[in-house]
Amino acid sequence: MRQMQHYVIFPNHDNGMRLYQELKKQGISAVISPTPRTVSKCCGISLMIEEKDMEAVEKCANDHGIEILQIAAVEKDLNPRRDRYC
């Protein structure tokens, strides 16, 4: 079974930080993350969110006039040798 991670993609970092603050106020979990290059090469930050929170995140962005480009689903990298150098 494939495990997916959901990223909110922005046109600039200001929108990402504004949405992050609004989500925190509403108690919605989000983690600031580098944007996966497979999804976008423009803005360096994105927010990782849970799939169950996608509608609430979109509503929050719309309610506060925060532009998002997309919410992208990316397969999790479950490489057990990741970050091993020996």
Helices and strands as residue ranges (DSSP letters): E 4-9, H 13-26, E 31-34, E 45-49, G 51-53, H 54-63, E 70-75
